[in-house]
């Protein structure tokens, strides 16, 4: 054993393998274990406090026959899509400004822009409650200005507030990949486009935008995937109408104590997310672009 | 056809590009100093100089990417100082090609035609004509990353030429290619220029390239033009020591005027030889004024092939000999100049005259026609 390891260490090509081996084992182990246990649980059933180990597709059938489950999943995907869209649309000009208009200390700019995101996620959600709440900043300002006579209730505890809060929370995860894809654009390409007759706006749509699509795609995916499964934000700012699939899964693994049903739900979400990501990719028309 | 005849014919045609008193300052740095230049219609014109000489700045001004701090630029008689690149009838081949990585070969070439008002058929015809001209057939759908350096070069050229520019600007287009390909592409570039008849303004730091391709060359040092001439005149009659050393190799000797006559001046070279030069009306000449003269290495003869008719003869010791096949490069330690004397000898077939060897005492000679007077 020791001697074969030593032999491994001496061959040059295997040195690389040895270097990545711990990480690969760790990642594959963790992910593999998680997926395997989800798969296993999803074909078992819960009988009060007991797990019944007879394999069955009952949980999947149950998921599809209960409209509320599919509804919540579809709604979560839609909210996550909208939140990702808002995030990316808001992040793009910020990244563009820093990449194209700032000439010095770009990284410092990025750090300063993402500074608010260094504090706790929960605190940020609570501050949105302070802003959008019944006695919050928006309402009291509008009241003081005499624009409304009683506080607006529709701005908190609904899907709108969930989207706003999520978009803000995930902004840095969108800004950074988009910024990096812009940094990699050779600026003489824009000169070449101008030389060939393009105005500033045409240069943007014909050169900058297509070359930043990989960054926009990474940003969308990076933001979309975690949002689908989020259950903290909907719970805190979504009210009763804001429930998402994550809240339900949280309940299945918690209060309702139905791990098999939760596992089936998680796997179905996984597939739905993968399909949606492919859809995003197709919509953006991301081709295999090597930007050097 | 004789190059000089061609030159005289061109002198009569009007200036296509006129650069008048153009300066460019970046803070304290003067990138260009009072540059005046006329470039003629249909000319292959090179801007030659070491890096930092201002040649790329000047080219970018012609393309509209830089504006002069002072002075005026006219193209086809139109004042273009403040005309942005997309409104100019100039096109550029960029140093690193600047091909669009998200488009294939044909889409790169057709990029500028999108808003040209041509029908799809006309566009295709134009693009195909250029694909043929630049020998890119078969690569139309190829991805840009999968092209070789030479192929990228051709795509960049086709993409610019498809616009029918009145001036094509080329920023060190051959710089990224290896030596053999560079020579080949250079000649091809020259042939294409002859065929399309467009004015080419070509930036390079490689004097051989500039000499081989250009109708005329402007030599730029430190943002100022040192000399504008045909390659042959630049080589045969450099006006300053810096040009004489930048274009080919030169042996520089100190000289002094020892007599000024109504029709000629008498010059003493290296305290050794004297010669009479016709007096140039433009230049003031005074006795004991210091000058420099240059002699090209291939004009110097070395024993045993020393020329009996040569006026100037000296003795030296062979310091180095470097054999290059068709010719040999020699360096001589001589008492007449501050640096070693460079000599090039042709190695002719069946020559019974051996090349001198290191350490040999050598006699060298040159004649009055070989002397270039520098100012």
HADDOCK unambig.tbl for C-alpha pairs under 7 A between the chains (distance, minus, plus):
assign (segid A and resid 188 and name CA) (segid B and resid 98 and name CA) 5.96 0.50 0.50
assign (segid A and resid 189 and name CA) (segid B and resid 98 and name CA) 5.15 0.50 0.50
assign (segid A and resid 189 and name CA) (segid B and resid 99 and name CA) 6.85 0.50 0.50
assign (segid A and resid 189 and name CA) (segid B and resid 100 and name CA) 6.60 0.50 0.50
assign (segid A and resid 192 and name CA) (segid B and resid 98 and name CA) 6.52 0.50 0.50
assign (segid A and resid 194 and name CA) (segid B and resid 85 and name CA) 5.71 0.50 0.50
assign (segid A and resid 194 and name CA) (segid B and resid 86 and name CA) 4.83 0.50 0.50
assign (segid A and resid 195 and name CA) (segid B and resid 85 and name CA) 5.09 0.50 0.50
assign (segid A and resid 195 and name CA) (segid B and resid 86 and name CA) 5.19 0.50 0.50
assign (segid A and resid 195 and name CA) (segid B and resid 91 and name CA) 5.87 0.50 0.50
assign (segid A and resid 195 and name CA) (segid B and resid 92 and name CA) 6.78 0.50 0.50
assign (segid A and resid 196 and name CA) (segid B and resid 86 and name CA) 6.25 0.50 0.50
assign (segid A and resid 196 and name CA) (segid B and resid 91 and name CA) 6.87 0.50 0.50
assign (segid A and resid 196 and name CA) (segid B and resid 112 and name CA) 4.71 0.50 0.50
assign (segid A and resid 197 and name CA) (segid B and resid 86 and name CA) 3.94 0.50 0.50
assign (segid A and resid 197 and name CA) (segid B and resid 87 and name CA) 6.47 0.50 0.50
assign (segid A and resid 197 and name CA) (segid B and resid 112 and name CA) 6.16 0.50 0.50
assign (segid A and resid 198 and name CA) (segid B and resid 86 and name CA) 5.72 0.50 0.50
assign (segid A and resid 199 and name CA) (segid B and resid 86 and name CA) 6.52 0.50 0.50
assign (segid A and resid 211 and name CA) (segid B and resid 102 and name CA) 6.90 0.50 0.50
assign (segid A and resid 289 and name CA) (segid B and resid 102 and name CA) 6.09 0.50 0.50
assign (segid A and resid 291 and name CA) (segid B and resid 101 and name CA) 6.65 0.50 0.50
